[in-house]
Amino acid sequence: MLLSGCTGTEALPSNATQTGAVTGALAGSVIGYNVGDHSGKDAVLGAVAGAAVGGLIGNEVDKSNPEPVNTGGWHE
């Protein structure tokens, strides 16, 4: 959850996919490690599954969010 803060809206306007994948990987690795026999293999499998699920959910969120409107400003 700490690393998902590194994917702020400054870099990309639609980044729920990225945030979901990172958050899912972190949560999946913790869950995989604790549910399995406390091995690195279980943590990696959990991270891969969590990243896939989190990325899919984040992608759907990105699709439902409207595109940002360019209102002009000093940075154009």
PyMOL Python script that loads the backbone (N, CA, C, O; Angstrom):
from pymol import cmd

cmd.read_pdbstr("""\
ATOM      1  N   MET A   1       0.820  -1.186   0.000  1.00  0.00           N
ATOM      2  CA  MET A   1       0.000   0.000   0.000  1.00  0.00           C
ATOM      3  C   MET A   1       0.865   1.252   0.000  1.00  0.00           C
ATOM      4  O   MET A   1       0.452   2.293  -0.511  1.00  0.00           O
ATOM      5  N   LEU A   2       2.043   1.159   0.561  1.00  0.00           N
ATOM      6  CA  LEU A   2       2.913   2.326   0.576  1.00  0.00           C
ATOM      7  C   LEU A   2       3.395   2.672  -0.821  1.00  0.00           C
ATOM      8  O   LEU A   2       3.507   3.850  -1.160  1.00  0.00           O
ATOM      9  N   LEU A   3       3.683   1.663  -1.640  1.00  0.00           N
ATOM     10  CA  LEU A   3       4.191   1.927  -2.979  1.00  0.00           C
ATOM     11  C   LEU A   3       3.116   2.419  -3.927  1.00  0.00           C
ATOM     12  O   LEU A   3       3.434   3.079  -4.916  1.00  0.00           O
ATOM     13  N   SER A   4       1.865   2.124  -3.659  1.00  0.00           N
ATOM     14  CA  SER A   4       0.818   2.589  -4.560  1.00  0.00           C
ATOM     15  C   SER A   4       0.697   4.110  -4.519  1.00  0.00           C
ATOM     16  O   SER A   4       0.126   4.704  -5.433  1.00  0.00           O
ATOM     17  N   GLY A   5       1.217   4.744  -3.487  1.00  0.00           N
ATOM     18  CA  GLY A   5       1.231   6.197  -3.440  1.00  0.00           C
ATOM     19  C   GLY A   5       2.212   6.808  -4.415  1.00  0.00           C
ATOM     20  O   GLY A   5       2.145   8.007  -4.684  1.00  0.00           O
ATOM     21  N   CYS A   6       3.126   6.009  -4.954  1.00  0.00           N
ATOM     22  CA  CYS A   6       4.108   6.498  -5.913  1.00  0.00           C
ATOM     23  C   CYS A   6       3.530   6.628  -7.312  1.00  0.00           C
ATOM     24  O   CYS A   6       4.218   7.105  -8.215  1.00  0.00           O
ATOM     25  N   THR A   7       2.304   6.221  -7.511  1.00  0.00           N
ATOM     26  CA  THR A   7       1.702   6.289  -8.835  1.00  0.00           C
ATOM     27  C   THR A   7       0.630   7.367  -8.843  1.00  0.00           C
ATOM     28  O   THR A   7      -0.539   7.090  -9.112  1.00  0.00           O
ATOM     29  N   GLY A   8       1.029   8.584  -8.549  1.00  0.00           N
ATOM     30  CA  GLY A   8       0.079   9.686  -8.454  1.00  0.00           C
ATOM     31  C   GLY A   8      -0.424  10.135  -9.803  1.00  0.00           C
ATOM     32  O   GLY A   8       0.089   9.709 -10.837  1.00  0.00           O
ATOM     33  N   THR A   9      -1.420  10.988  -9.800  1.00  0.00           N
ATOM     34  CA  THR A   9      -2.026  11.455 -11.039  1.00  0.00           C
ATOM     35  C   THR A   9      -1.131  12.430 -11.789  1.00  0.00           C
ATOM     36  O   THR A   9      -1.456  12.819 -12.911  1.00  0.00           O
ATOM     37  N   GLU A  10      -0.023  12.830 -11.203  1.00  0.00           N
ATOM     38  CA  GLU A  10       0.882  13.726 -11.908  1.00  0.00           C
ATOM     39  C   GLU A  10       1.509  13.031 -13.117  1.00  0.00           C
ATOM     40  O   GLU A  10       1.760  13.668 -14.141  1.00  0.00           O
ATOM     41  N   ALA A  11       1.761  11.733 -12.999  1.00  0.00           N
ATOM     42  CA  ALA A  11       2.434  11.007 -14.071  1.00  0.00           C
ATOM     43  C   ALA A  11       1.467  10.626 -15.184  1.00  0.00           C
ATOM     44  O   ALA A  11       1.766  10.836 -16.359  1.00  0.00           O
ATOM     45  N   LEU A  12       0.342  10.083 -14.839  1.00  0.00           N
ATOM     46  CA  LEU A  12      -0.636   9.630 -15.822  1.00  0.00           C
ATOM     47  C   LEU A  12      -2.030  10.005 -15.351  1.00  0.00           C
ATOM     48  O   LEU A  12      -2.346   9.835 -14.173  1.00  0.00           O
ATOM     49  N   PRO A  13      -2.866  10.508 -16.238  1.00  0.00           N
ATOM     50  CA  PRO A  13      -4.208  10.866 -15.810  1.00  0.00           C
ATOM     51  C   PRO A  13      -5.081   9.655 -15.476  1.00  0.00           C
ATOM     52  O   PRO A  13      -5.932   9.748 -14.592  1.00  0.00           O
ATOM     53  N   SER A  14      -4.895   8.536 -16.150  1.00  0.00           N
ATOM     54  CA  SER A  14      -5.689   7.331 -15.898  1.00  0.00           C
ATOM     55  C   SER A  14      -4.749   6.224 -15.468  1.00  0.00           C
ATOM     56  O   SER A  14      -4.186   5.527 -16.312  1.00  0.00           O
ATOM     57  N   ASN A  15      -4.572   6.055 -14.174  1.00  0.00           N
ATOM     58  CA  ASN A  15      -3.589   5.087 -13.714  1.00  0.00           C
ATOM     59  C   ASN A  15      -4.144   4.125 -12.675  1.00  0.00           C
ATOM     60  O   ASN A  15      -3.380   3.593 -11.870  1.00  0.00           O
ATOM     61  N   ALA A  16      -5.441   3.890 -12.668  1.00  0.00           N
ATOM     62  CA  ALA A  16      -5.997   2.935 -11.717  1.00  0.00           C
ATOM     63  C   ALA A  16      -5.500   1.523 -12.017  1.00  0.00           C
ATOM     64  O   ALA A  16      -5.390   0.701 -11.107  1.00  0.00           O
ATOM     65  N   THR A  17      -5.200   1.237 -13.274  1.00  0.00           N
ATOM     66  CA  THR A  17      -4.653  -0.079 -13.633  1.00  0.00           C
ATOM     67  C   THR A  17      -3.316  -0.295 -12.950  1.00  0.00           C
ATOM     68  O   THR A  17      -3.068  -1.352 -12.369  1.00  0.00           O
ATOM     69  N   GLN A  18      -2.469   0.696 -13.023  1.00  0.00           N
ATOM     70  CA  GLN A  18      -1.146   0.622 -12.413  1.00  0.00           C
ATOM     71  C   GLN A  18      -1.254   0.514 -10.889  1.00  0.00           C
ATOM     72  O   GLN A  18      -0.587  -0.317 -10.272  1.00  0.00           O
ATOM     73  N   THR A  19      -2.079   1.339 -10.304  1.00  0.00           N
ATOM     74  CA  THR A  19      -2.252   1.312  -8.857  1.00  0.00           C
ATOM     75  C   THR A  19      -2.848  -0.006  -8.395  1.00  0.00           C
ATOM     76  O   THR A  19      -2.425  -0.562  -7.382  1.00  0.00           O
ATOM     77  N   GLY A  20      -3.831  -0.509  -9.136  1.00  0.00           N
ATOM     78  CA  GLY A  20      -4.452  -1.783  -8.786  1.00  0.00           C
ATOM     79  C   GLY A  20      -3.482  -2.946  -8.872  1.00  0.00           C
ATOM     80  O   GLY A  20      -3.506  -3.843  -8.029  1.00  0.00           O
ATOM     81  N   ALA A  21      -2.629  -2.935  -9.888  1.00  0.00           N
ATOM     82  CA  ALA A  21      -1.660  -4.017 -10.039  1.00  0.00           C
ATOM     83  C   ALA A  21      -0.637  -4.014  -8.906  1.00  0.00           C
ATOM     84  O   ALA A  21      -0.297  -5.069  -8.370  1.00  0.00           O
ATOM     85  N   VAL A  22      -0.154  -2.847  -8.550  1.00  0.00           N
ATOM     86  CA  VAL A  22       0.838  -2.758  -7.470  1.00  0.00           C
ATOM     87  C   VAL A  22       0.219  -3.144  -6.127  1.00  0.00           C
ATOM     88  O   VAL A  22       0.805  -3.910  -5.362  1.00  0.00           O
ATOM     89  N   THR A  23      -0.960  -2.612  -5.851  1.00  0.00           N
ATOM     90  CA  THR A  23      -1.625  -2.925  -4.593  1.00  0.00           C
ATOM     91  C   THR A  23      -2.002  -4.400  -4.525  1.00  0.00           C
ATOM     92  O   THR A  23      -1.858  -5.036  -3.481  1.00  0.00           O
ATOM     93  N   GLY A  24      -2.486  -4.944  -5.643  1.00  0.00           N
ATOM     94  CA  GLY A  24      -2.836  -6.357  -5.696  1.00  0.00           C
ATOM     95  C   GLY A  24      -1.632  -7.259  -5.498  1.00  0.00           C
ATOM     96  O   GLY A  24      -1.725  -8.287  -4.826  1.00  0.00           O
ATOM     97  N   ALA A  25      -0.506  -6.882  -6.079  1.00  0.00           N
ATOM     98  CA  ALA A  25       0.710  -7.683  -5.921  1.00  0.00           C
ATOM     99  C   ALA A  25       1.185  -7.691  -4.468  1.00  0.00           C
ATOM    100  O   ALA A  25       1.586  -8.731  -3.947  1.00  0.00           O
ATOM    101  N   LEU A  26       1.138  -6.544  -3.830  1.00  0.00           N
ATOM    102  CA  LEU A  26       1.554  -6.481  -2.427  1.00  0.00           C
ATOM    103  C   LEU A  26       0.620  -7.290  -1.539  1.00  0.00           C
ATOM    104  O   LEU A  26       1.070  -8.077  -0.706  1.00  0.00           O
ATOM    105  N   ALA A  27      -0.675  -7.094  -1.720  1.00  0.00           N
ATOM    106  CA  ALA A  27      -1.634  -7.836  -0.903  1.00  0.00           C
ATOM    107  C   ALA A  27      -1.564  -9.330  -1.201  1.00  0.00           C
ATOM    108  O   ALA A  27      -1.621 -10.149  -0.284  1.00  0.00           O
ATOM    109  N   GLY A  28      -1.441  -9.688  -2.470  1.00  0.00           N
ATOM    110  CA  GLY A  28      -1.363 -11.091  -2.852  1.00  0.00           C
ATOM    111  C   GLY A  28      -0.143 -11.790  -2.297  1.00  0.00           C
ATOM    112  O   GLY A  28      -0.220 -12.951  -1.896  1.00  0.00           O
ATOM    113  N   SER A  29       0.984 -11.097  -2.268  1.00  0.00           N
ATOM    114  CA  SER A  29       2.193 -11.731  -1.737  1.00  0.00           C
ATOM    115  C   SER A  29       2.071 -11.981  -0.232  1.00  0.00           C
ATOM    116  O   SER A  29       2.511 -13.019   0.263  1.00  0.00           O
ATOM    117  N   VAL A  30       1.478 -11.039   0.490  1.00  0.00           N
ATOM    118  CA  VAL A  30       1.287 -11.226   1.927  1.00  0.00           C
ATOM    119  C   VAL A  30       0.309 -12.361   2.189  1.00  0.00           C
ATOM    120  O   VAL A  30       0.555 -13.219   3.037  1.00  0.00           O
ATOM    121  N   ILE A  31      -0.802 -12.363   1.458  1.00  0.00           N
ATOM    122  CA  ILE A  31      -1.801 -13.423   1.645  1.00  0.00           C
ATOM    123  C   ILE A  31      -1.226 -14.780   1.243  1.00  0.00           C
ATOM    124  O   ILE A  31      -1.415 -15.767   1.953  1.00  0.00           O
ATOM    125  N   GLY A  32      -0.524 -14.836   0.108  1.00  0.00           N
ATOM    126  CA  GLY A  32       0.061 -16.095  -0.342  1.00  0.00           C
ATOM    127  C   GLY A  32       1.074 -16.652   0.642  1.00  0.00           C
ATOM    128  O   GLY A  32       1.131 -17.860   0.872  1.00  0.00           O
ATOM    129  N   TYR A  33       1.861 -15.778   1.213  1.00  0.00           N
ATOM    130  CA  TYR A  33       2.860 -16.216   2.183  1.00  0.00           C
ATOM    131  C   TYR A  33       2.198 -16.755   3.445  1.00  0.00           C
ATOM    132  O   TYR A  33       2.616 -17.782   3.980  1.00  0.00           O
ATOM    133  N   ASN A  34       1.177 -16.068   3.914  1.00  0.00           N
ATOM    134  CA  ASN A  34       0.527 -16.457   5.173  1.00  0.00           C
ATOM    135  C   ASN A  34      -0.408 -17.654   5.035  1.00  0.00           C
ATOM    136  O   ASN A  34      -0.576 -18.410   5.991  1.00  0.00           O
ATOM    137  N   VAL A  35      -1.017 -17.840   3.873  1.00  0.00           N
ATOM    138  CA  VAL A  35      -1.942 -18.956   3.676  1.00  0.00           C
ATOM    139  C   VAL A  35      -1.173 -20.243   3.379  1.00  0.00           C
ATOM    140  O   VAL A  35      -1.574 -21.321   3.819  1.00  0.00           O
ATOM    141  N   GLY A  36      -0.084 -20.135   2.644  1.00  0.00           N
ATOM    142  CA  GLY A  36       0.695 -21.313   2.271  1.00  0.00           C
ATOM    143  C   GLY A  36       1.582 -21.784   3.402  1.00  0.00           C
ATOM    144  O   GLY A  36       1.311 -21.543   4.578  1.00  0.00           O
ATOM    145  N   ASP A  37       2.645 -22.459   3.016  1.00  0.00           N
ATOM    146  CA  ASP A  37       3.568 -23.006   4.014  1.00  0.00           C
ATOM    147  C   ASP A  37       4.719 -22.043   4.319  1.00  0.00           C
ATOM    148  O   ASP A  37       5.831 -22.469   4.631  1.00  0.00           O
ATOM    149  N   HIS A  38       4.438 -20.753   4.225  1.00  0.00           N
ATOM    150  CA  HIS A  38       5.411 -19.687   4.519  1.00  0.00           C
ATOM    151  C   HIS A  38       6.673 -19.819   3.665  1.00  0.00           C
ATOM    152  O   HIS A  38       7.793 -19.738   4.169  1.00  0.00           O
ATOM    153  N   SER A  39       6.468 -20.024   2.375  1.00  0.00           N
ATOM    154  CA  SER A  39       7.603 -20.104   1.461  1.00  0.00           C
ATOM    155  C   SER A  39       7.556 -18.936   0.487  1.00  0.00           C
ATOM    156  O   SER A  39       6.519 -18.304   0.287  1.00  0.00           O
ATOM    157  N   GLY A  40       8.688 -18.675  -0.100  1.00  0.00           N
ATOM    158  CA  GLY A  40       8.778 -17.616  -1.096  1.00  0.00           C
ATOM    159  C   GLY A  40       7.962 -17.938  -2.336  1.00  0.00           C
ATOM    160  O   GLY A  40       7.446 -17.038  -2.999  1.00  0.00           O
ATOM    161  N   LYS A  41       7.847 -19.225  -2.649  1.00  0.00           N
ATOM    162  CA  LYS A  41       7.071 -19.637  -3.819  1.00  0.00           C
ATOM    163  C   LYS A  41       5.615 -19.223  -3.669  1.00  0.00           C
ATOM    164  O   LYS A  41       5.015 -18.715  -4.616  1.00  0.00           O
ATOM    165  N   ASP A  42       5.042 -19.435  -2.493  1.00  0.00           N
ATOM    166  CA  ASP A  42       3.658 -19.051  -2.258  1.00  0.00           C
ATOM    167  C   ASP A  42       3.478 -17.532  -2.324  1.00  0.00           C
ATOM    168  O   ASP A  42       2.455 -17.040  -2.800  1.00  0.00           O
ATOM    169  N   ALA A  43       4.464 -16.810  -1.849  1.00  0.00           N
ATOM    170  CA  ALA A  43       4.396 -15.349  -1.902  1.00  0.00           C
ATOM    171  C   ALA A  43       4.443 -14.860  -3.347  1.00  0.00           C
ATOM    172  O   ALA A  43       3.719 -13.934  -3.712  1.00  0.00           O
ATOM    173  N   VAL A  44       5.287 -15.471  -4.165  1.00  0.00           N
ATOM    174  CA  VAL A  44       5.385 -15.072  -5.577  1.00  0.00           C
ATOM    175  C   VAL A  44       4.098 -15.405  -6.320  1.00  0.00           C
ATOM    176  O   VAL A  44       3.601 -14.590  -7.098  1.00  0.00           O
ATOM    177  N   LEU A  45       3.558 -16.590  -6.086  1.00  0.00           N
ATOM    178  CA  LEU A  45       2.296 -16.964  -6.739  1.00  0.00           C
ATOM    179  C   LEU A  45       1.170 -16.018  -6.327  1.00  0.00           C
ATOM    180  O   LEU A  45       0.359 -15.615  -7.160  1.00  0.00           O
ATOM    181  N   GLY A  46       1.120 -15.670  -5.057  1.00  0.00           N
ATOM    182  CA  GLY A  46       0.115 -14.720  -4.583  1.00  0.00           C
ATOM    183  C   GLY A  46       0.292 -13.346  -5.198  1.00  0.00           C
ATOM    184  O   GLY A  46      -0.688 -12.680  -5.528  1.00  0.00           O
ATOM    185  N   ALA A  47       1.543 -12.916  -5.357  1.00  0.00           N
ATOM    186  CA  ALA A  47       1.817 -11.608  -5.950  1.00  0.00           C
ATOM    187  C   ALA A  47       1.387 -11.567  -7.408  1.00  0.00           C
ATOM    188  O   ALA A  47       0.815 -10.575  -7.858  1.00  0.00           O
ATOM    189  N   VAL A  48       1.657 -12.640  -8.151  1.00  0.00           N
ATOM    190  CA  VAL A  48       1.271 -12.686  -9.563  1.00  0.00           C
ATOM    191  C   VAL A  48      -0.254 -12.669  -9.696  1.00  0.00           C
ATOM    192  O   VAL A  48      -0.807 -11.930 -10.510  1.00  0.00           O
ATOM    193  N   ALA A  49      -0.916 -13.485  -8.894  1.00  0.00           N
ATOM    194  CA  ALA A  49      -2.376 -13.526  -8.949  1.00  0.00           C
ATOM    195  C   ALA A  49      -2.971 -12.186  -8.515  1.00  0.00           C
ATOM    196  O   ALA A  49      -3.913 -11.696  -9.137  1.00  0.00           O
ATOM    197  N   GLY A  50      -2.432 -11.599  -7.464  1.00  0.00           N
ATOM    198  CA  GLY A  50      -2.932 -10.313  -6.987  1.00  0.00           C
ATOM    199  C   GLY A  50      -2.715  -9.194  -7.980  1.00  0.00           C
ATOM    200  O   GLY A  50      -3.576  -8.329  -8.142  1.00  0.00           O
ATOM    201  N   ALA A  51      -1.563  -9.201  -8.654  1.00  0.00           N
ATOM    202  CA  ALA A  51      -1.288  -8.175  -9.667  1.00  0.00           C
ATOM    203  C   ALA A  51      -2.257  -8.302 -10.839  1.00  0.00           C
ATOM    204  O   ALA A  51      -2.737  -7.300 -11.367  1.00  0.00           O
ATOM    205  N   ALA A  52      -2.538  -9.529 -11.237  1.00  0.00           N
ATOM    206  CA  ALA A  52      -3.467  -9.740 -12.354  1.00  0.00           C
ATOM    207  C   ALA A  52      -4.877  -9.266 -11.997  1.00  0.00           C
ATOM    208  O   ALA A  52      -5.515  -8.552 -12.771  1.00  0.00           O
ATOM    209  N   VAL A  53      -5.348  -9.664 -10.836  1.00  0.00           N
ATOM    210  CA  VAL A  53      -6.702  -9.270 -10.422  1.00  0.00           C
ATOM    211  C   VAL A  53      -6.775  -7.761 -10.195  1.00  0.00           C
ATOM    212  O   VAL A  53      -7.720  -7.108 -10.639  1.00  0.00           O
ATOM    213  N   GLY A  54      -5.781  -7.212  -9.508  1.00  0.00           N
ATOM    214  CA  GLY A  54      -5.776  -5.771  -9.261  1.00  0.00           C
ATOM    215  C   GLY A  54      -5.679  -4.963 -10.541  1.00  0.00           C
ATOM    216  O   GLY A  54      -6.317  -3.918 -10.669  1.00  0.00           O
ATOM    217  N   GLY A  55      -4.887  -5.441 -11.489  1.00  0.00           N
ATOM    218  CA  GLY A  55      -4.783  -4.760 -12.776  1.00  0.00           C
ATOM    219  C   GLY A  55      -6.083  -4.792 -13.555  1.00  0.00           C
ATOM    220  O   GLY A  55      -6.459  -3.801 -14.181  1.00  0.00           O
ATOM    221  N   LEU A  56      -6.772  -5.926 -13.520  1.00  0.00           N
ATOM    222  CA  LEU A  56      -8.058  -6.028 -14.213  1.00  0.00           C
ATOM    223  C   LEU A  56      -9.101  -5.096 -13.600  1.00  0.00           C
ATOM    224  O   LEU A  56      -9.846  -4.427 -14.315  1.00  0.00           O
ATOM    225  N   ILE A  57      -9.144  -5.060 -12.284  1.00  0.00           N
ATOM    226  CA  ILE A  57     -10.098  -4.173 -11.613  1.00  0.00           C
ATOM    227  C   ILE A  57      -9.753  -2.713 -11.901  1.00  0.00           C
ATOM    228  O   ILE A  57     -10.636  -1.911 -12.203  1.00  0.00           O
ATOM    229  N   GLY A  58      -8.485  -2.376 -11.810  1.00  0.00           N
ATOM    230  CA  GLY A  58      -8.061  -1.010 -12.101  1.00  0.00           C
ATOM    231  C   GLY A  58      -8.338  -0.602 -13.536  1.00  0.00           C
ATOM    232  O   GLY A  58      -8.673   0.553 -13.800  1.00  0.00           O
ATOM    233  N   ASN A  59      -8.203  -1.536 -14.465  1.00  0.00           N
ATOM    234  CA  ASN A  59      -8.494  -1.254 -15.866  1.00  0.00           C
ATOM    235  C   ASN A  59      -9.969  -0.921 -16.059  1.00  0.00           C
ATOM    236  O   ASN A  59     -10.308  -0.020 -16.825  1.00  0.00           O
ATOM    237  N   GLU A  60     -10.836  -1.636 -15.375  1.00  0.00           N
ATOM    238  CA  GLU A  60     -12.267  -1.337 -15.462  1.00  0.00           C
ATOM    239  C   GLU A  60     -12.576   0.033 -14.862  1.00  0.00           C
ATOM    240  O   GLU A  60     -13.437   0.751 -15.368  1.00  0.00           O
ATOM    241  N   VAL A  61     -11.883   0.393 -13.796  1.00  0.00           N
ATOM    242  CA  VAL A  61     -12.068   1.718 -13.201  1.00  0.00           C
ATOM    243  C   VAL A  61     -11.606   2.793 -14.175  1.00  0.00           C
ATOM    244  O   VAL A  61     -12.270   3.817 -14.333  1.00  0.00           O
ATOM    245  N   ASP A  62     -10.461   2.563 -14.833  1.00  0.00           N
ATOM    246  CA  ASP A  62      -9.971   3.530 -15.828  1.00  0.00           C
ATOM    247  C   ASP A  62     -10.965   3.700 -16.970  1.00  0.00           C
ATOM    248  O   ASP A  62     -11.171   4.813 -17.455  1.00  0.00           O
ATOM    249  N   LYS A  63     -11.573   2.616 -17.396  1.00  0.00           N
ATOM    250  CA  LYS A  63     -12.549   2.699 -18.494  1.00  0.00           C
ATOM    251  C   LYS A  63     -13.780   3.499 -18.099  1.00  0.00           C
ATOM    252  O   LYS A  63     -14.367   4.189 -18.933  1.00  0.00           O
ATOM    253  N   SER A  64     -14.178   3.413 -16.827  1.00  0.00           N
ATOM    254  CA  SER A  64     -15.391   4.101 -16.388  1.00  0.00           C
ATOM    255  C   SER A  64     -15.151   5.573 -16.052  1.00  0.00           C
ATOM    256  O   SER A  64     -16.103   6.351 -15.993  1.00  0.00           O
ATOM    257  N   ASN A  65     -13.905   5.964 -15.834  1.00  0.00           N
ATOM    258  CA  ASN A  65     -13.597   7.361 -15.527  1.00  0.00           C
ATOM    259  C   ASN A  65     -13.560   8.182 -16.809  1.00  0.00           C
ATOM    260  O   ASN A  65     -13.033   7.713 -17.819  1.00  0.00           O
ATOM    261  N   PRO A  66     -14.104   9.392 -16.794  1.00  0.00           N
ATOM    262  CA  PRO A  66     -14.040  10.235 -17.992  1.00  0.00           C
ATOM    263  C   PRO A  66     -12.610  10.705 -18.246  1.00  0.00           C
ATOM    264  O   PRO A  66     -11.809  10.838 -17.321  1.00  0.00           O
ATOM    265  N   GLU A  67     -12.314  10.950 -19.502  1.00  0.00           N
ATOM    266  CA  GLU A  67     -10.994  11.479 -19.863  1.00  0.00           C
ATOM    267  C   GLU A  67     -10.864  12.905 -19.334  1.00  0.00           C
ATOM    268  O   GLU A  67     -11.842  13.654 -19.325  1.00  0.00           O
ATOM    269  N   PRO A  68      -9.666  13.286 -18.894  1.00  0.00           N
ATOM    270  CA  PRO A  68      -9.485  14.646 -18.394  1.00  0.00           C
ATOM    271  C   PRO A  68      -9.670  15.676 -19.515  1.00  0.00           C
ATOM    272  O   PRO A  68      -9.276  15.440 -20.657  1.00  0.00           O
ATOM    273  N   VAL A  69     -10.259  16.792 -19.182  1.00  0.00           N
ATOM    274  CA  VAL A  69     -10.494  17.857 -20.139  1.00  0.00           C
ATOM    275  C   VAL A  69      -9.344  18.858 -20.036  1.00  0.00           C
ATOM    276  O   VAL A  69      -8.993  19.309 -18.945  1.00  0.00           O
ATOM    277  N   ASN A  70      -8.772  19.192 -21.173  1.00  0.00           N
ATOM    278  CA  ASN A  70      -7.683  20.144 -21.207  1.00  0.00           C
ATOM    279  C   ASN A  70      -8.275  21.551 -21.161  1.00  0.00           C
ATOM    280  O   ASN A  70      -8.872  22.012 -22.134  1.00  0.00           O
ATOM    281  N   THR A  71      -8.109  22.222 -20.039  1.00  0.00           N
ATOM    282  CA  THR A  71      -8.688  23.553 -19.861  1.00  0.00           C
ATOM    283  C   THR A  71      -7.698  24.667 -20.144  1.00  0.00           C
ATOM    284  O   THR A  71      -8.006  25.842 -19.940  1.00  0.00           O
ATOM    285  N   GLY A  72      -6.518  24.312 -20.609  1.00  0.00           N
ATOM    286  CA  GLY A  72      -5.499  25.328 -20.870  1.00  0.00           C
ATOM    287  C   GLY A  72      -4.695  25.603 -19.621  1.00  0.00           C
ATOM    288  O   GLY A  72      -4.927  24.995 -18.576  1.00  0.00           O
ATOM    289  N   GLY A  73      -3.772  26.499 -19.726  1.00  0.00           N
ATOM    290  CA  GLY A  73      -2.958  26.838 -18.575  1.00  0.00           C
ATOM    291  C   GLY A  73      -1.528  27.108 -18.979  1.00  0.00           C
ATOM    292  O   GLY A  73      -1.190  27.085 -20.163  1.00  0.00           O
ATOM    293  N   TRP A  74      -0.716  27.357 -18.021  1.00  0.00           N
ATOM    294  CA  TRP A  74       0.659  27.762 -18.283  1.00  0.00           C
ATOM    295  C   TRP A  74       1.515  26.625 -18.805  1.00  0.00           C
ATOM    296  O   TRP A  74       2.526  26.891 -19.455  1.00  0.00           O
ATOM    297  N   HIS A  75       1.170  25.390 -18.561  1.00  0.00           N
ATOM    298  CA  HIS A  75       2.019  24.249 -18.906  1.00  0.00           C
ATOM    299  C   HIS A  75       1.792  23.730 -20.327  1.00  0.00           C
ATOM    300  O   HIS A  75       2.365  22.701 -20.685  1.00  0.00           O
ATOM    301  N   GLU A  76       0.996  24.384 -21.135  1.00  0.00           N
ATOM    302  CA  GLU A  76       0.756  23.871 -22.487  1.00  0.00           C
ATOM    303  C   GLU A  76       1.733  24.426 -23.470  1.00  0.00           C
ATOM    304  O   GLU A  76       1.671  24.096 -24.654  1.00  0.00           O
TER     305      GLU A  76
END
""", "prot")
cmd.dss("prot")
cmd.show_as("cartoon", "prot")
cmd.util.cbc("prot")
cmd.orient("prot")
